[in-house]
């Protein structure tokens, strides 16, 4: 996964229109304006993402590598954190399966070098899931508790959809502690209060930096990402299952999406039987995102829904491990079962290796610069970008 993302990052493909819009905002605005005013060109981004990107622009300019360095770093962090999730929930070599699936995902590779916040969404979801997984054992040291507190405070300013995972982490912390001692400690109450205040502050900041026009544009552009409520047709009724199946397909193989969706459901069942608090940590972000989608506040589709990728890869991995171990005797039957279940994503990625491109206009402009003569007119048709 690291190699594939590095190939994508170093390819230096041209910035496409959404990335150009972000860079234009960075170039034209001061730090204060970026953090307090709506962005131009119908762009929306969290405050800390803009802060980091503005710093990179000021230090290194608006080139492809400098502008994509932070998203690339966050995509790498997401792999590390997903591996940590795997180590918490799976034994031995199985722990490598979640980062393997995420690293092979074409969507993750693509988003790893976008001048957008989406790789940060994935990383923060993984970080907060990791915080949630420490709640049931109740043995985290002071350093771990401080790290969890900081992660929960910072995450909403890096990633807007991290609020869903933050709610899961807070709920897991409260439920686990209450089940252990029937009371909540002062440190838990402080963490919940700090997370809540930070989350509300980040949400209010984000809303203040979105103009009514941009909000209307987003709702129209992402209309298919809002859960139809109440559902009135069969297609609307199956919308949640369809949406989650597509998410699973983005981290596995679209041709086998129904099979992997079933495997993910097996993963939910396995986690539920192991620990209801752990299972809740993975279900709550999905339920929260669905609820926000139903009331028209967050479109759960495409790159905006990919923040749930850590949830998907963990559930699929847990399901694969459970099904492989359930293979009939002899004991070596687990190996071919595991190979059968993991081969499709590997084969698909090998057949479609990066770098991936979109609106790669540099060759066109290089040729234009070489051939245009004084007095020539250049016609660009609408949508020609």
N, C-alpha and C positions, 0 to 999 in steps of 0.2 A: 504494500500500500504506500509506503514512504517513497519507494522508487517511482511508482506510477504518478504520484502527486508531484514529485520533483520534476519528472519529464514534462508534465503539464505546466508547471510553474516556469521552467526555464525555456519553454517554447516561445515565450514572448509574443503570443498572438496579439493582434490588435485589440484595443479596448472596444467593446461593443457599446451600443447606445446607452444602456443603463449605467454602465461603468463611466462613460464619458460624462453623463449627467452628474454623477457623484463628484467626479474630479472638477467639473466646472464650478460646483458649489464650493469645493475646497479652495479653489483658486480665487473666487470672487468675494469670499466672505471672511471676516475675522473670526477668531475663536469664539468670541462672545456671541456673534451673530449666528454661528452654526449651532450653538447650544441653546439659543433662546428664540429663534425665528423659524418659521416653516421653510423647508428647502424648496428651491426652484425645481422645475421639470418633473413635478409629481413624485419626488423622491421622499422616502421615509427611512430613517436610520436612528439607532440608539445613540445616546450622548457619548459614551466612552468610545464607541467605534469611531465617531466623528472626531473626537479628541485625538485619538491615536493617528488616524489618517491625516489630520491636519498637521500633526507633528512630523509625520513622514514626508508630507508634501513640502513643508517648510525646510526640512533638512536635506532631502534627496531629490525633490522635484516630483513631477507628475508622470514619470515613466511607468511602463508596465511592471517592472520588477519591484520598484519602490512602492507602488500603490497596491500590489498584490502580496507583499511580504507578510503583512499582519494576517490577512485571511489564510495564507499558507501556513503560518505558524499555528493559528487556531485549529486548522484541520489536522495538523500533526498532534497537537494537544488532545484533540478528540480521540485519535487513535490510542494514545497512551492511557487516557481515562477509560476508554472502552475496554482496553486490556485489563485495567484494574478492576472494572466491573466483572469481567470474566473470571478473574482470580478469586473474587468474593463468592461467586455463585457456582463455579465449575471446577472440577478436579483435573490436575495433570494437564495434558495437552489440550483438553477441551477448552481451557481458559483462553487459548489463542484463537478460538473460533470467532468470537464477536469482533475483535479488531481485524481479523482476516476478511470477514464479510463486509465490514465498513470500508476497509482499504481497497477492496475490489469493486466497490460500488461506483459506477460511472458518474452517478449524480454527485457523490462525495468528491470524487476526483475533479469534476467540473467546478464545483463550488469552492474547492480549495484554492483556486486562483481567480476569484471574482472580486472586484472592488466593491464588495457588498458584505453584509453582516452575517450571511447564512452559515458559514463555517463556525463562527462564534456561537450561533444558536445551537449547533450540534455539540460543541465543546461544553457549553454551560449546562445543557441538559444532562450530559454524561457526568459532569462534576456534581450536580445536585442529586442525581440518582445515587452516586457514590456516598454523598452525605446521608441520604435516606437509608442506605444499607448499613450504616454504622449504628443506627438507632436501636435495632432489636437486641444487640449484645450488651449495650450499656457499659462497655469497658473502655471507651475512648479516653485517652489521656488529655491533659490540659492543652497540649499543643494541638492535638487533633480537633478538640472543641473550638479552639481559637480559629483554626483553619476553616472549620465548617461555618463559624460565625461570619468570617470575612467573605467566604464564597457566597453565602446567601445574601450578604449586603451588596456585594459588587455585581453579581450576576445580572440583576434586572437592568443595570445600566449598560451592560455589554450586549444583552440579548432580550428583546421584548417578550418572546414566547417562553423564556425561562421562568416567567411567573407561574406557569402551569407546573413545572417541576419543583419550583420553590414551595408551592402549596403542598405538593406531595411530600417533600422533605419535612416540612413543618408538621404535617399531619402524622407522618411516620414517627417523628420524634415524640410528639404528644401521646400517641396511642401506645407506643412501646414503653415509655416511662410510666404511664398510668397502669398498664398491665403488670409491670414489675412491682410497683410500690404503692399504687393507688394515690399518688400525689405527684405534683410537678415541682422540680427543684427550681431554685432561683436562676441558675444558669440557663435552664430550658426556657423559662419565662422571658429572660433577657434576650435570648436568641430569637424567639418567636416575635417579640416586640420589635427588635431591630430589623428582622427580615420583613415584617409587615410594613414598617415605616419606610424602608428602602423601596419595597415593591410599590407602595402607593405613590411615593415620590417619583419613581421612574415612570409610572403609568401616567401621572399628571403631566410630567415633563414631556412625555411622548405625545400626549393629546394636544398640548399647547403648541407643539411644533408641527402640527398637521393642519393645513388650511382646509376649510369646507370644500373647496374645489378639488383638492387632492383626495380627500375622503370620499367624495362622490365618484371620482375617477377610479379609485381603488375598488370600490364596491361594484362598479360596472365591469372593470377589467377582470376581477376575480369572482364574478358572480357565481360561477360553477363551484367555487370553493366554500360556499355557505350551505350549511345543512338545511334542507327544506323542512320547515316546521310551521304548522303540523304537516306531516306527509299526506298527500292526497292520491298518489299513484304508486304503483309497484316500484317503479324506478326511484321515486323519492324515498320509499320505505327502506330500500336496500342501500341507500346512499352511504350510511356509515360503514357497512361491511365492504362496499366497493372501495371507498376511500382508503380504508386500512389495508385492504388487499393490494392496492396500488403502491402504498408506502412499503409494504413488505417486498413487493416486486422490485422496488428501486434498490434494495440491498441484497437481493438474491438473484432471481431470474424470472423475467416477465412471462416466459413460456410455461413456467411451472408455478405461476403465482398462486393458483388455488391450493396446490399441494403445500407450498411453503406457508400459506395463510393457516392451513390446518396445523402445520407443525408449530407455528407461533401460538395457536390456541392450546396445543399440548403444553407448550412452555408455560403459559399462564396457569394451567391446571397444576403442573408440577410445583411451581413456586407457591401456589395457594396451599397445597398440601404440606409444603415445607415450612412456610411462615406466611401468615395472612398479612402481616405488616409489610413484608418484602413484596408480596404480590400487589398490595395496595399502592406501593411506591411506583410501580410500573403501570398500573391501571389509571390512577388519578390524573396524570398529565394528559392521557388520551381522553378521558372523560371531560376534563376541564376544557381542552381544546374543542371537543365536540360541542360543549355547551356554549362556548364563546362563538363558535361558528353558527350555531342555531339562532343566536340573537344578533347576528350580523356584525360582530366585533372582531372576528379573526377568520380569514379564509384558510381553510385546512386543505391546501392543494399545492402540488408541485414543490418549488423551492421553499415556499412558506410553511409547508407541512413537514419538510425534511428534518426539522429540529427533533422530531420523534425517532429519528434513525437509531440512536442508541437503545431505545426501548425495543425497536423491531429486531435489531441484531442480537440482543441478549435473549429475547423470547424465542427467536428461531434457534439460537444456539442451544439453549436449555432443552428445547423440544427435540432437536437432533440428537443430543446426548442421551436423552431419555429413550428415544426410539431405538437408537443403536444398542443401548444396554439391554433393551427388551428383546433383542434378536434371539431367536431360538438357539439352543446349544448346537454345536460346541461353542465355547466362549469366544473363539476367534471370529465368530459370526458378526461381532460388533464392528470389526474393521471394514469389511465390505459394505455393511449398512451405512457406516459413516461416510465412506467414499462415495456411495451412491447419492447421499443427501447433500454432499458439499460440492460435487463435481460440476453441476450446471452453472453456478456463478463463476467458477474458475474458467470454465470453457468459454462462457460468454465474454468475459473480460479479455481473454487471450485472443478472441476473434475480433475484438474492437478495442484495440489499444490506444491510449492517448498519444499525442495531444489531440484534444477535441477543439473545434473552432466554431465561432459564430461571428458573422460580419467581419471576417478577417480582411480588412481593406488595405493593409500596408502594401501588398504587391501592386494593387491598382494605383495607389497614389505614387508609388515609386516609378511606375511606368509613365504615369501622367506627367510627373515632374521632368522625366527624361525627354518626353516627346512634345510637350506643349510649347508653342511658339508665341511670341508677342502678337497680340491681336486675336488669338484663338478664343473661341467661346466654348465653355464647358456646360453641357446640359445634364442636370441630374434629375431624373423623373421622381415624382412623389413616391416615397417608399423605397427609393433606390439605395438608401443606406442599408 
